[in-house]
């Protein structure tokens, strides 16, 4: 039996305030952003990474949602974001062999940046 070919997955995260959400992804995380239908839907793109957002009024949904973004150098991401996110924690080495950096957006969505650990 042939298996279907899958394309790129695009997470759709909850946004409690689409303008604020897109401003954060543009001004803090460096994405290009756009909105549709009176700020009821948004998109953020940086390189090959694409995130979508839907307007939501339930904070519980956003606070229980996350997205994993693989990067080539999580240290570079940390150095880029540190000046814009003063409370950004250090990169964490996980038991499953990844170096990860965690960012919580203004809505409560957890964005994890990670790369395979170089010290295995």
Biopython code that builds the backbone (N, CA, C, O; Angstrom):
import numpy as np
from Bio.PDB.StructureBuilder import StructureBuilder

atoms = [
    (1, "UNK", "N", (0.835, -1.169, 0.000)),
    (1, "UNK", "CA", (0.000, 0.000, 0.000)),
    (1, "UNK", "C", (0.888, 1.244, 0.000)),
    (1, "UNK", "O", (1.857, 1.316, 0.756)),
    (2, "UNK", "N", (0.564, 2.210, -0.835)),
    (2, "UNK", "CA", (1.304, 3.470, -0.878)),
    (2, "UNK", "C", (0.865, 4.362, 0.271)),
    (2, "UNK", "O", (-0.310, 4.404, 0.634)),
    (3, "UNK", "N", (1.823, 5.063, 0.827)),
    (3, "UNK", "CA", (1.504, 6.026, 1.880)),
    (3, "UNK", "C", (1.410, 7.416, 1.272)),
    (3, "UNK", "O", (2.185, 7.772, 0.384)),
    (4, "UNK", "N", (0.472, 8.183, 1.750)),
    (4, "UNK", "CA", (0.305, 9.558, 1.277)),
    (4, "UNK", "C", (1.506, 10.387, 1.681)),
    (4, "UNK", "O", (2.079, 10.176, 2.749)),
    (5, "UNK", "N", (1.886, 11.319, 0.844)),
    (5, "UNK", "CA", (2.958, 12.242, 1.159)),
    (5, "UNK", "C", (2.373, 13.418, 1.930)),
    (5, "UNK", "O", (1.398, 14.037, 1.504)),
    (6, "UNK", "N", (2.979, 13.710, 3.058)),
    (6, "UNK", "CA", (2.523, 14.842, 3.861)),
    (6, "UNK", "C", (3.358, 16.062, 3.519)),
    (6, "UNK", "O", (4.542, 15.949, 3.202)),
    (7, "UNK", "N", (2.744, 17.208, 3.583)),
    (7, "UNK", "CA", (3.447, 18.472, 3.388)),
    (7, "UNK", "C", (3.820, 19.064, 4.736)),
    (7, "UNK", "O", (3.852, 18.367, 5.750)),
    (8, "UNK", "N", (4.092, 20.322, 4.730)),
    (8, "UNK", "CA", (4.510, 21.050, 5.925)),
    (8, "UNK", "C", (3.330, 21.229, 6.880)),
    (8, "UNK", "O", (2.229, 21.563, 6.444)),
    (9, "UNK", "N", (3.546, 21.014, 8.159)),
    (9, "UNK", "CA", (2.526, 21.272, 9.171)),
    (9, "UNK", "C", (2.589, 22.736, 9.598)),
    (9, "UNK", "O", (3.674, 23.296, 9.756)),
    (10, "UNK", "N", (1.431, 23.347, 9.781)),
    (10, "UNK", "CA", (1.363, 24.740, 10.206)),
    (10, "UNK", "C", (0.479, 24.817, 11.440)),
    (10, "UNK", "O", (-0.732, 24.619, 11.345)),
    (11, "UNK", "N", (1.067, 25.101, 12.597)),
    (11, "UNK", "CA", (0.249, 25.224, 13.802)),
    (11, "UNK", "C", (-0.674, 26.429, 13.729)),
    (11, "UNK", "O", (-0.317, 27.463, 13.165)),
    (12, "UNK", "N", (-1.862, 26.288, 14.305)),
    (12, "UNK", "CA", (-2.807, 27.392, 14.410)),
    (12, "UNK", "C", (-3.026, 27.627, 15.903)),
    (12, "UNK", "O", (-3.665, 26.824, 16.583)),
    (13, "UNK", "N", (-2.487, 28.736, 16.400)),
    (13, "UNK", "CA", (-2.500, 29.049, 17.822)),
    (13, "UNK", "C", (-3.607, 30.041, 18.158)),
    (13, "UNK", "O", (-4.044, 30.813, 17.305)),
    (14, "UNK", "N", (-4.047, 30.010, 19.390)),
    (14, "UNK", "CA", (-5.091, 30.928, 19.848)),
    (14, "UNK", "C", (-4.517, 32.323, 20.090)),
    (14, "UNK", "O", (-3.402, 32.480, 20.588)),
    (15, "UNK", "N", (-5.308, 33.326, 19.723)),
    (15, "UNK", "CA", (-4.950, 34.721, 19.976)),
    (15, "UNK", "C", (-6.101, 35.400, 20.706)),
    (15, "UNK", "O", (-7.239, 35.382, 20.236)),
    (16, "UNK", "N", (-5.804, 35.994, 21.847)),
    (16, "UNK", "CA", (-6.814, 36.717, 22.612)),
    (16, "UNK", "C", (-6.966, 38.159, 22.130)),
    (16, "UNK", "O", (-7.977, 38.810, 22.394)),
    (17, "UNK", "N", (-5.950, 38.646, 21.423)),
    (17, "UNK", "CA", (-5.952, 40.006, 20.874)),
    (17, "UNK", "C", (-5.032, 39.969, 19.648)),
    (17, "UNK", "O", (-3.812, 40.078, 19.775)),
    (18, "UNK", "N", (-5.625, 39.815, 18.464)),
    (18, "UNK", "CA", (-4.848, 39.557, 17.255)),
    (18, "UNK", "C", (-3.821, 40.646, 16.974)),
    (18, "UNK", "O", (-2.693, 40.335, 16.591)),
    (19, "UNK", "N", (-4.175, 41.896, 17.150)),
    (19, "UNK", "CA", (-3.207, 42.967, 16.899)),
    (19, "UNK", "C", (-2.006, 42.827, 17.827)),
    (19, "UNK", "O", (-0.863, 42.914, 17.378)),
    (20, "UNK", "N", (-2.253, 42.612, 19.109)),
    (20, "UNK", "CA", (-1.169, 42.443, 20.078)),
    (20, "UNK", "C", (-0.331, 41.214, 19.737)),
    (20, "UNK", "O", (0.897, 41.263, 19.796)),
    (21, "UNK", "N", (-0.987, 40.122, 19.383)),
    (21, "UNK", "CA", (-0.281, 38.891, 19.021)),
    (21, "UNK", "C", (0.651, 39.126, 17.847)),
    (21, "UNK", "O", (1.834, 38.792, 17.910)),
    (22, "UNK", "N", (0.119, 39.704, 16.772)),
    (22, "UNK", "CA", (0.936, 39.920, 15.577)),
    (22, "UNK", "C", (2.040, 40.938, 15.823)),
    (22, "UNK", "O", (3.132, 40.799, 15.273)),
    (23, "UNK", "N", (1.783, 41.952, 16.634)),
    (23, "UNK", "CA", (2.839, 42.907, 16.998)),
    (23, "UNK", "C", (3.981, 42.187, 17.713)),
    (23, "UNK", "O", (5.148, 42.460, 17.430)),
    (24, "UNK", "N", (3.668, 41.278, 18.628)),
    (24, "UNK", "CA", (4.692, 40.525, 19.353)),
    (24, "UNK", "C", (5.525, 39.673, 18.394)),
    (24, "UNK", "O", (6.755, 39.691, 18.451)),
    (25, "UNK", "N", (4.860, 38.936, 17.522)),
    (25, "UNK", "CA", (5.599, 38.063, 16.603)),
    (25, "UNK", "C", (6.431, 38.868, 15.610)),
    (25, "UNK", "O", (7.498, 38.416, 15.193)),
    (26, "UNK", "N", (5.964, 40.048, 15.227)),
    (26, "UNK", "CA", (6.723, 40.909, 14.313)),
    (26, "UNK", "C", (7.854, 41.627, 15.044)),
    (26, "UNK", "O", (9.009, 41.538, 14.626)),
    (27, "UNK", "N", (7.540, 42.333, 16.124)),
    (27, "UNK", "CA", (8.513, 43.215, 16.774)),
    (27, "UNK", "C", (9.476, 42.496, 17.705)),
    (27, "UNK", "O", (10.609, 42.947, 17.876)),
    (28, "UNK", "N", (9.065, 41.404, 18.302)),
    (28, "UNK", "CA", (9.926, 40.696, 19.255)),
    (28, "UNK", "C", (10.587, 39.477, 18.620)),
    (28, "UNK", "O", (11.785, 39.260, 18.800)),
    (29, "UNK", "N", (9.816, 38.678, 17.876)),
    (29, "UNK", "CA", (10.366, 37.443, 17.315)),
    (29, "UNK", "C", (10.821, 37.577, 15.867)),
    (29, "UNK", "O", (11.403, 36.637, 15.325)),
    (30, "UNK", "N", (10.573, 38.722, 15.223)),
    (30, "UNK", "CA", (11.112, 38.980, 13.890)),
    (30, "UNK", "C", (10.382, 38.330, 12.733)),
    (30, "UNK", "O", (10.984, 38.103, 11.684)),
    (31, "UNK", "N", (9.097, 38.021, 12.890)),
    (31, "UNK", "CA", (8.301, 37.436, 11.815)),
    (31, "UNK", "C", (7.686, 38.541, 10.950)),
    (31, "UNK", "O", (7.494, 39.665, 11.414)),
    (32, "UNK", "N", (7.382, 38.214, 9.697)),
    (32, "UNK", "CA", (6.511, 39.049, 8.866)),
    (32, "UNK", "C", (5.099, 38.627, 9.222)),
    (32, "UNK", "O", (4.837, 37.434, 9.374)),
    (33, "UNK", "N", (4.184, 39.571, 9.359)),
    (33, "UNK", "CA", (2.831, 39.221, 9.770)),
    (33, "UNK", "C", (1.792, 39.869, 8.866)),
    (33, "UNK", "O", (2.047, 40.883, 8.216)),
    (34, "UNK", "N", (0.615, 39.256, 8.844)),
    (34, "UNK", "CA", (-0.534, 39.871, 8.201)),
    (34, "UNK", "C", (-1.798, 39.347, 8.859)),
    (34, "UNK", "O", (-1.802, 38.290, 9.490)),
    (35, "UNK", "N", (-2.875, 40.114, 8.696)),
    (35, "UNK", "CA", (-4.138, 39.732, 9.315)),
    (35, "UNK", "C", (-5.237, 39.744, 8.265)),
    (35, "UNK", "O", (-5.109, 40.351, 7.202)),
    (36, "UNK", "N", (-6.322, 39.054, 8.597)),
    (36, "UNK", "CA", (-7.444, 38.913, 7.684)),
    (36, "UNK", "C", (-8.751, 39.075, 8.447)),
    (36, "UNK", "O", (-8.797, 38.942, 9.670)),
    (37, "UNK", "N", (-9.798, 39.361, 7.708)),
    (37, "UNK", "CA", (-11.154, 39.401, 8.237)),
    (37, "UNK", "C", (-11.259, 40.195, 9.535)),
    (37, "UNK", "O", (-11.751, 39.695, 10.546)),
    (38, "UNK", "N", (-10.788, 41.444, 9.489)),
    (38, "UNK", "CA", (-10.907, 42.308, 10.656)),
    (38, "UNK", "C", (-10.172, 41.787, 11.878)),
    (38, "UNK", "O", (-10.695, 41.854, 12.991)),
    (39, "UNK", "N", (-8.990, 41.280, 11.691)),
    (39, "UNK", "CA", (-8.156, 40.749, 12.778)),
    (39, "UNK", "C", (-8.742, 39.490, 13.425)),
    (39, "UNK", "O", (-8.467, 39.220, 14.594)),
    (40, "UNK", "N", (-9.538, 38.723, 12.692)),
    (40, "UNK", "CA", (-10.042, 37.468, 13.252)),
    (40, "UNK", "C", (-9.118, 36.299, 12.928)),
    (40, "UNK", "O", (-9.245, 35.225, 13.517)),
    (41, "UNK", "N", (-8.189, 36.500, 11.996)),
    (41, "UNK", "CA", (-7.225, 35.459, 11.634)),
    (41, "UNK", "C", (-5.912, 36.141, 11.294)),
    (41, "UNK", "O", (-5.904, 37.210, 10.685)),
    (42, "UNK", "N", (-4.806, 35.531, 11.684)),
    (42, "UNK", "CA", (-3.507, 36.122, 11.403)),
    (42, "UNK", "C", (-2.481, 35.087, 11.009)),
    (42, "UNK", "O", (-2.651, 33.892, 11.250)),
    (43, "UNK", "N", (-1.410, 35.565, 10.396)),
    (43, "UNK", "CA", (-0.308, 34.697, 9.982)),
    (43, "UNK", "C", (1.011, 35.385, 10.307)),
    (43, "UNK", "O", (1.137, 36.606, 10.223)),
    (44, "UNK", "N", (1.991, 34.561, 10.681)),
    (44, "UNK", "CA", (3.344, 35.046, 10.940)),
    (44, "UNK", "C", (4.313, 34.106, 10.225)),
    (44, "UNK", "O", (4.213, 32.886, 10.356)),
    (45, "UNK", "N", (5.247, 34.679, 9.474)),
    (45, "UNK", "CA", (6.193, 33.878, 8.685)),
    (45, "UNK", "C", (7.598, 34.398, 8.918)),
    (45, "UNK", "O", (7.853, 35.602, 8.885)),
    (46, "UNK", "N", (8.497, 33.465, 9.153)),
    (46, "UNK", "CA", (9.923, 33.793, 9.244)),
    (46, "UNK", "C", (10.683, 32.616, 8.658)),
    (46, "UNK", "O", (10.652, 31.515, 9.207)),
    (47, "UNK", "N", (11.368, 32.851, 7.537)),
    (47, "UNK", "CA", (12.055, 31.758, 6.859)),
    (47, "UNK", "C", (11.051, 30.684, 6.471)),
    (47, "UNK", "O", (10.021, 30.984, 5.866)),
    (48, "UNK", "N", (11.347, 29.429, 6.816)),
    (48, "UNK", "CA", (10.455, 28.315, 6.513)),
    (48, "UNK", "C", (9.387, 28.094, 7.580)),
    (48, "UNK", "O", (8.547, 27.204, 7.446)),
    (49, "UNK", "N", (9.417, 28.899, 8.635)),
    (49, "UNK", "CA", (8.466, 28.733, 9.733)),
    (49, "UNK", "C", (7.239, 29.601, 9.493)),
    (49, "UNK", "O", (7.351, 30.798, 9.226)),
    (50, "UNK", "N", (6.069, 28.983, 9.593)),
    (50, "UNK", "CA", (4.812, 29.685, 9.414)),
    (50, "UNK", "C", (3.875, 29.309, 10.559)),
    (50, "UNK", "O", (3.645, 28.131, 10.835)),
    (51, "UNK", "N", (3.347, 30.326, 11.210)),
    (51, "UNK", "CA", (2.382, 30.130, 12.289)),
    (51, "UNK", "C", (1.106, 30.867, 11.921)),
    (51, "UNK", "O", (1.150, 31.952, 11.342)),
    (52, "UNK", "N", (-0.021, 30.277, 12.256)),
    (52, "UNK", "CA", (-1.306, 30.938, 12.051)),
    (52, "UNK", "C", (-1.959, 31.152, 13.410)),
    (52, "UNK", "O", (-1.635, 30.466, 14.379)),
    (53, "UNK", "N", (-2.876, 32.103, 13.473)),
    (53, "UNK", "CA", (-3.563, 32.440, 14.718)),
    (53, "UNK", "C", (-5.047, 32.629, 14.452)),
    (53, "UNK", "O", (-5.434, 33.210, 13.437)),
    (54, "UNK", "N", (-5.860, 32.149, 15.345)),
    (54, "UNK", "CA", (-7.308, 32.351, 15.263)),
    (54, "UNK", "C", (-7.758, 33.138, 16.482)),
    (54, "UNK", "O", (-7.238, 32.953, 17.583)),
    (55, "UNK", "N", (-8.728, 34.018, 16.276)),
    (55, "UNK", "CA", (-9.245, 34.843, 17.368)),
    (55, "UNK", "C", (-10.004, 33.959, 18.351)),
    (55, "UNK", "O", (-10.890, 33.193, 17.973)),
    (56, "UNK", "N", (-9.635, 34.086, 19.606)),
    (56, "UNK", "CA", (-10.183, 33.241, 20.657)),
    (56, "UNK", "C", (-10.414, 34.110, 21.889)),
    (56, "UNK", "O", (-9.654, 35.048, 22.133)),
    (57, "UNK", "N", (-11.434, 33.816, 22.651)),
    (57, "UNK", "CA", (-11.656, 34.603, 23.871)),
    (57, "UNK", "C", (-11.525, 33.754, 25.128)),
    (57, "UNK", "O", (-11.961, 34.162, 26.205)),
    (58, "UNK", "N", (-10.922, 32.567, 24.993)),
    (58, "UNK", "CA", (-10.738, 31.669, 26.132)),
    (58, "UNK", "C", (-9.242, 31.544, 26.444)),
    (58, "UNK", "O", (-8.532, 30.788, 25.782)),
    (59, "UNK", "N", (-8.770, 32.277, 27.443)),
    (59, "UNK", "CA", (-7.351, 32.285, 27.820)),
    (59, "UNK", "C", (-6.841, 30.879, 28.144)),
    (59, "UNK", "O", (-5.669, 30.575, 27.921)),
    (60, "UNK", "N", (-7.719, 30.028, 28.668)),
    (60, "UNK", "CA", (-7.345, 28.660, 29.027)),
    (60, "UNK", "C", (-6.830, 27.880, 27.803)),
    (60, "UNK", "O", (-5.903, 27.079, 27.918)),
    (61, "UNK", "N", (-7.429, 28.117, 26.652)),
    (61, "UNK", "CA", (-6.989, 27.417, 25.437)),
    (61, "UNK", "C", (-5.556, 27.807, 25.102)),
    (61, "UNK", "O", (-4.707, 26.938, 24.906)),
    (62, "UNK", "N", (-5.280, 29.106, 25.034)),
    (62, "UNK", "CA", (-3.931, 29.566, 24.685)),
    (62, "UNK", "C", (-2.907, 29.106, 25.719)),
    (62, "UNK", "O", (-1.797, 28.720, 25.352)),
    (63, "UNK", "N", (-3.252, 29.139, 26.980)),
    (63, "UNK", "CA", (-2.306, 28.768, 28.035)),
    (63, "UNK", "C", (-2.019, 27.271, 28.074)),
    (63, "UNK", "O", (-1.146, 26.833, 28.823)),
    (64, "UNK", "N", (-2.727, 26.493, 27.292)),
    (64, "UNK", "CA", (-2.508, 25.050, 27.228)),
    (64, "UNK", "C", (-2.125, 24.605, 25.823)),
    (64, "UNK", "O", (-2.366, 23.464, 25.431)),
    (65, "UNK", "N", (-1.521, 25.529, 25.068)),
    (65, "UNK", "CA", (-1.123, 25.265, 23.694)),
    (65, "UNK", "C", (0.367, 25.575, 23.544)),
    (65, "UNK", "O", (0.894, 26.499, 24.163)),
    (66, "UNK", "N", (1.030, 24.776, 22.702)),
    (66, "UNK", "CA", (2.443, 25.052, 22.444)),
    (66, "UNK", "C", (2.781, 24.706, 21.004)),
    (66, "UNK", "O", (2.008, 24.060, 20.297)),
    (67, "UNK", "N", (3.946, 25.152, 20.597)),
    (67, "UNK", "CA", (4.444, 24.917, 19.251)),
    (67, "UNK", "C", (5.946, 24.708, 19.346)),
    (67, "UNK", "O", (6.622, 25.424, 20.084)),
    (68, "UNK", "N", (6.479, 23.739, 18.611)),
    (68, "UNK", "CA", (7.915, 23.453, 18.614)),
    (68, "UNK", "C", (8.505, 23.906, 17.285)),
    (68, "UNK", "O", (8.021, 23.517, 16.222)),
    (69, "UNK", "N", (9.552, 24.729, 17.343)),
    (69, "UNK", "CA", (10.230, 25.206, 16.148)),
    (69, "UNK", "C", (11.680, 24.729, 16.198)),
    (69, "UNK", "O", (12.448, 25.142, 17.067)),
    (70, "UNK", "N", (12.043, 23.862, 15.265)),
    (70, "UNK", "CA", (13.446, 23.424, 15.181)),
    (70, "UNK", "C", (14.275, 24.515, 14.533)),
    (70, "UNK", "O", (13.871, 25.113, 13.536)),
    (71, "UNK", "N", (15.441, 24.767, 15.114)),
    (71, "UNK", "CA", (16.352, 25.791, 14.607)),
    (71, "UNK", "C", (17.742, 25.195, 14.446)),
    (71, "UNK", "O", (18.054, 24.161, 15.037)),
    (72, "UNK", "N", (18.579, 25.854, 13.642)),
    (72, "UNK", "CA", (19.949, 25.372, 13.438)),
    (72, "UNK", "C", (20.825, 25.664, 14.632)),
    (72, "UNK", "O", (21.684, 24.854, 14.981)),
    (73, "UNK", "N", (20.625, 26.821, 15.276)),
    (73, "UNK", "CA", (21.468, 27.213, 16.401)),
    (73, "UNK", "C", (20.617, 27.939, 17.444)),
    (73, "UNK", "O", (20.342, 29.132, 17.313)),
    (74, "UNK", "N", (20.209, 27.212, 18.469)),
    (74, "UNK", "CA", (19.346, 27.786, 19.497)),
    (74, "UNK", "C", (20.076, 28.882, 20.277)),
    (74, "UNK", "O", (19.439, 29.783, 20.822)),
    (75, "UNK", "N", (21.403, 28.809, 20.331)),
    (75, "UNK", "CA", (22.190, 29.867, 20.969)),
    (75, "UNK", "C", (22.058, 31.188, 20.220)),
    (75, "UNK", "O", (21.970, 32.251, 20.834)),
    (76, "UNK", "N", (22.045, 31.116, 18.890)),
    (76, "UNK", "CA", (21.836, 32.325, 18.090)),
    (76, "UNK", "C", (20.456, 32.922, 18.345)),
    (76, "UNK", "O", (20.304, 34.140, 18.438)),
    (77, "UNK", "N", (19.454, 32.057, 18.457)),
    (77, "UNK", "CA", (18.101, 32.530, 18.739)),
    (77, "UNK", "C", (18.076, 33.226, 20.103)),
    (77, "UNK", "O", (17.475, 34.291, 20.251)),
    (78, "UNK", "N", (18.726, 32.623, 21.090)),
    (78, "UNK", "CA", (18.784, 33.213, 22.424)),
    (78, "UNK", "C", (19.457, 34.584, 22.387)),
    (78, "UNK", "O", (18.960, 35.535, 22.988)),
    (79, "UNK", "N", (20.589, 34.688, 21.682)),
    (79, "UNK", "CA", (21.304, 35.963, 21.593)),
    (79, "UNK", "C", (20.452, 37.030, 20.888)),
    (79, "UNK", "O", (20.486, 38.200, 21.270)),
    (80, "UNK", "N", (19.695, 36.633, 19.872)),
    (80, "UNK", "CA", (18.844, 37.591, 19.161)),
    (80, "UNK", "C", (17.684, 38.077, 20.027)),
    (80, "UNK", "O", (17.360, 39.265, 20.029)),
    (81, "UNK", "N", (17.059, 37.156, 20.762)),
    (81, "UNK", "CA", (15.851, 37.500, 21.505)),
    (81, "UNK", "C", (16.118, 38.113, 22.879)),
    (81, "UNK", "O", (15.275, 38.846, 23.395)),
    (82, "UNK", "N", (17.258, 37.832, 23.471)),
    (82, "UNK", "CA", (17.550, 38.322, 24.825)),
    (82, "UNK", "C", (17.356, 39.823, 25.005)),
    (82, "UNK", "O", (16.753, 40.228, 25.999)),
    (83, "UNK", "N", (17.836, 40.673, 24.091)),
    (83, "UNK", "CA", (17.635, 42.112, 24.290)),
    (83, "UNK", "C", (16.156, 42.533, 24.253)),
    (83, "UNK", "O", (15.778, 43.538, 24.856)),
    (84, "UNK", "N", (15.329, 41.760, 23.543)),
    (84, "UNK", "CA", (13.909, 42.108, 23.415)),
    (84, "UNK", "C", (13.036, 41.424, 24.456)),
    (84, "UNK", "O", (11.889, 41.819, 24.669)),
    (85, "UNK", "N", (13.578, 40.397, 25.104)),
    (85, "UNK", "CA", (12.843, 39.656, 26.144)),
    (85, "UNK", "C", (13.733, 39.558, 27.381)),
    (85, "UNK", "O", (14.389, 38.536, 27.579)),
    (86, "UNK", "N", (13.772, 40.591, 28.211)),
    (86, "UNK", "CA", (14.683, 40.627, 29.359)),
    (86, "UNK", "C", (14.532, 39.443, 30.332)),
    (86, "UNK", "O", (15.491, 39.089, 31.017)),
    (87, "UNK", "N", (13.355, 38.836, 30.399)),
    (87, "UNK", "CA", (13.153, 37.719, 31.322)),
    (87, "UNK", "C", (13.424, 36.353, 30.677)),
    (87, "UNK", "O", (13.139, 35.315, 31.273)),
    (88, "UNK", "N", (13.976, 36.360, 29.460)),
    (88, "UNK", "CA", (14.263, 35.112, 28.754)),
    (88, "UNK", "C", (15.267, 34.278, 29.547)),
    (88, "UNK", "O", (16.329, 34.763, 29.935)),
    (89, "UNK", "N", (14.913, 33.020, 29.777)),
    (89, "UNK", "CA", (15.774, 32.107, 30.524)),
    (89, "UNK", "C", (16.868, 31.544, 29.619)),
    (89, "UNK", "O", (16.818, 31.709, 28.400)),
    (90, "UNK", "N", (17.842, 30.889, 30.210)),
    (90, "UNK", "CA", (18.936, 30.264, 29.470)),
    (90, "UNK", "C", (18.422, 29.057, 28.680)),
    (90, "UNK", "O", (17.346, 28.529, 28.959)),
    (91, "UNK", "N", (19.198, 28.638, 27.708)),
    (91, "UNK", "CA", (18.902, 27.430, 26.947)),
    (91, "UNK", "C", (18.984, 26.231, 27.891)),
    (91, "UNK", "O", (19.872, 26.155, 28.739)),
    (92, "UNK", "N", (18.051, 25.300, 27.732)),
    (92, "UNK", "CA", (17.957, 24.116, 28.592)),
    (92, "UNK", "C", (18.356, 22.883, 27.791)),
    (92, "UNK", "O", (17.915, 22.713, 26.654)),
    (93, "UNK", "N", (19.174, 22.032, 28.367)),
    (93, "UNK", "CA", (19.505, 20.737, 27.745)),
    (93, "UNK", "C", (18.543, 19.701, 28.304)),
    (93, "UNK", "O", (18.467, 19.519, 29.519)),
    (94, "UNK", "N", (17.805, 19.017, 27.428)),
    (94, "UNK", "CA", (16.796, 18.054, 27.867)),
    (94, "UNK", "C", (17.352, 16.643, 27.945)),
    (94, "UNK", "O", (18.399, 16.347, 27.370)),
    (95, "UNK", "N", (16.649, 15.778, 28.656)),
    (95, "UNK", "CA", (17.025, 14.364, 28.770)),
    (95, "UNK", "C", (16.858, 13.638, 27.441)),
    (95, "UNK", "O", (17.446, 12.574, 27.244)),
    (96, "UNK", "N", (16.064, 14.194, 26.524)),
    (96, "UNK", "CA", (15.826, 13.542, 25.233)),
    (96, "UNK", "C", (16.736, 14.071, 24.140)),
    (96, "UNK", "O", (16.467, 13.871, 22.956)),
    (97, "UNK", "N", (17.828, 14.754, 24.532)),
    (97, "UNK", "CA", (18.878, 15.120, 23.582)),
    (97, "UNK", "C", (18.655, 16.389, 22.788)),
    (97, "UNK", "O", (19.178, 16.536, 21.684)),
    (98, "UNK", "N", (17.875, 17.314, 23.349)),
    (98, "UNK", "CA", (17.643, 18.579, 22.664)),
    (98, "UNK", "C", (18.098, 19.740, 23.543)),
    (98, "UNK", "O", (18.028, 19.670, 24.770)),
    (99, "UNK", "N", (18.562, 20.804, 22.898)),
    (99, "UNK", "CA", (18.811, 22.078, 23.573)),
    (99, "UNK", "C", (17.624, 22.959, 23.216)),
    (99, "UNK", "O", (17.329, 23.163, 22.038)),
    (100, "UNK", "N", (16.936, 23.487, 24.243)),
    (100, "UNK", "CA", (15.681, 24.192, 24.004)),
    (100, "UNK", "C", (15.641, 25.545, 24.686)),
    (100, "UNK", "O", (16.288, 25.776, 25.708)),
    (101, "UNK", "N", (14.858, 26.433, 24.087)),
    (101, "UNK", "CA", (14.614, 27.779, 24.587)),
    (101, "UNK", "C", (13.109, 27.981, 24.581)),
    (101, "UNK", "O", (12.436, 27.634, 23.611)),
    (102, "UNK", "N", (12.576, 28.545, 25.669)),
    (102, "UNK", "CA", (11.129, 28.663, 25.810)),
    (102, "UNK", "C", (10.693, 30.129, 25.850)),
    (102, "UNK", "O", (11.235, 30.941, 26.600)),
    (103, "UNK", "N", (9.702, 30.438, 25.022)),
    (103, "UNK", "CA", (9.116, 31.776, 24.977)),
    (103, "UNK", "C", (7.608, 31.616, 25.137)),
    (103, "UNK", "O", (6.994, 30.800, 24.449)),
    (104, "UNK", "N", (7.017, 32.381, 26.030)),
    (104, "UNK", "CA", (5.569, 32.401, 26.168)),
    (104, "UNK", "C", (5.080, 33.708, 25.568)),
    (104, "UNK", "O", (5.485, 34.790, 25.992)),
    (105, "UNK", "N", (4.204, 33.598, 24.577)),
    (105, "UNK", "CA", (3.722, 34.812, 23.917)),
    (105, "UNK", "C", (2.681, 35.520, 24.799)),
    (105, "UNK", "O", (2.269, 34.965, 25.818)),
    (106, "UNK", "N", (2.255, 36.721, 24.428)),
    (106, "UNK", "CA", (1.334, 37.484, 25.282)),
    (106, "UNK", "C", (-0.006, 36.792, 25.557)),
    (106, "UNK", "O", (-0.702, 37.156, 26.505)),
    (107, "UNK", "N", (-0.367, 35.812, 24.751)),
    (107, "UNK", "CA", (-1.621, 35.090, 24.938)),
    (107, "UNK", "C", (-1.467, 33.883, 25.845)),
    (107, "UNK", "O", (-2.459, 33.332, 26.324)),
    (108, "UNK", "N", (-0.212, 33.462, 26.088)),
    (108, "UNK", "CA", (0.044, 32.292, 26.917)),
    (108, "UNK", "C", (0.498, 31.083, 26.132)),
    (108, "UNK", "O", (0.812, 30.056, 26.735)),
    (109, "UNK", "N", (0.548, 31.161, 24.792)),
    (109, "UNK", "CA", (1.058, 30.053, 23.984)),
    (109, "UNK", "C", (2.550, 29.854, 24.270)),
    (109, "UNK", "O", (3.308, 30.824, 24.307)),
    (110, "UNK", "N", (2.966, 28.624, 24.470)),
    (110, "UNK", "CA", (4.377, 28.306, 24.688)),
    (110, "UNK", "C", (5.025, 28.006, 23.345)),
    (110, "UNK", "O", (4.590, 27.106, 22.628)),
    (111, "UNK", "N", (6.057, 28.756, 23.008)),
    (111, "UNK", "CA", (6.819, 28.529, 21.785)),
    (111, "UNK", "C", (8.167, 27.961, 22.210)),
    (111, "UNK", "O", (8.927, 28.616, 22.922)),
    (112, "UNK", "N", (8.461, 26.734, 21.767)),
    (112, "UNK", "CA", (9.729, 26.083, 22.091)),
    (112, "UNK", "C", (10.613, 26.106, 20.854)),
    (112, "UNK", "O", (10.207, 25.658, 19.782)),
    (113, "UNK", "N", (11.822, 26.629, 21.008)),
    (113, "UNK", "CA", (12.830, 26.597, 19.964)),
    (113, "UNK", "C", (13.823, 25.512, 20.353)),
    (113, "UNK", "O", (14.262, 25.471, 21.502)),
    (114, "UNK", "N", (14.186, 24.635, 19.426)),
    (114, "UNK", "CA", (15.093, 23.566, 19.801)),
    (114, "UNK", "C", (15.984, 23.072, 18.674)),
    (114, "UNK", "O", (15.683, 23.203, 17.488)),
    (115, "UNK", "N", (17.092, 22.501, 19.111)),
    (115, "UNK", "CA", (18.027, 21.845, 18.187)),
    (115, "UNK", "C", (18.573, 20.617, 18.888)),
    (115, "UNK", "O", (18.568, 20.543, 20.117)),
    (116, "UNK", "N", (19.047, 19.648, 18.107)),
    (116, "UNK", "CA", (19.673, 18.488, 18.713)),
    (116, "UNK", "C", (20.901, 18.952, 19.476)),
    (116, "UNK", "O", (21.658, 19.805, 19.012)),
    (117, "UNK", "N", (21.083, 18.373, 20.654)),
    (117, "UNK", "CA", (22.201, 18.770, 21.507)),
    (117, "UNK", "C", (23.522, 18.374, 20.869)),
    (117, "UNK", "O", (23.658, 17.273, 20.335)),
    (118, "UNK", "N", (24.495, 19.278, 20.928)),
    (118, "UNK", "CA", (25.814, 19.000, 20.358)),
    (118, "UNK", "C", (26.668, 18.185, 21.313)),
    (118, "UNK", "O", (27.689, 17.635, 20.899)),
    (119, "UNK", "N", (26.281, 18.091, 22.579)),
    (119, "UNK", "CA", (27.063, 17.373, 23.581)),
    (119, "UNK", "C", (26.331, 16.092, 23.990)),
    (119, "UNK", "O", (25.778, 15.995, 25.086)),
    (120, "UNK", "N", (26.342, 15.117, 23.085)),
    (120, "UNK", "CA", (25.645, 13.862, 23.378)),
    (120, "UNK", "C", (26.611, 12.766, 23.727)),
    (120, "UNK", "O", (26.196, 11.641, 24.002)),
]
sb = StructureBuilder()
sb.init_structure("model")
sb.init_model(0)
sb.init_chain("A")
sb.init_seg("    ")
for serial, (resi, resn, name, xyz) in enumerate(atoms, 1):
    if name == "N":
        sb.init_residue(resn, " ", resi, " ")
    sb.init_atom(name, np.array(xyz, "f"), 0.0, 1.0, " ", f" {name:<3s}", serial, name[0])
structure = sb.get_structure()
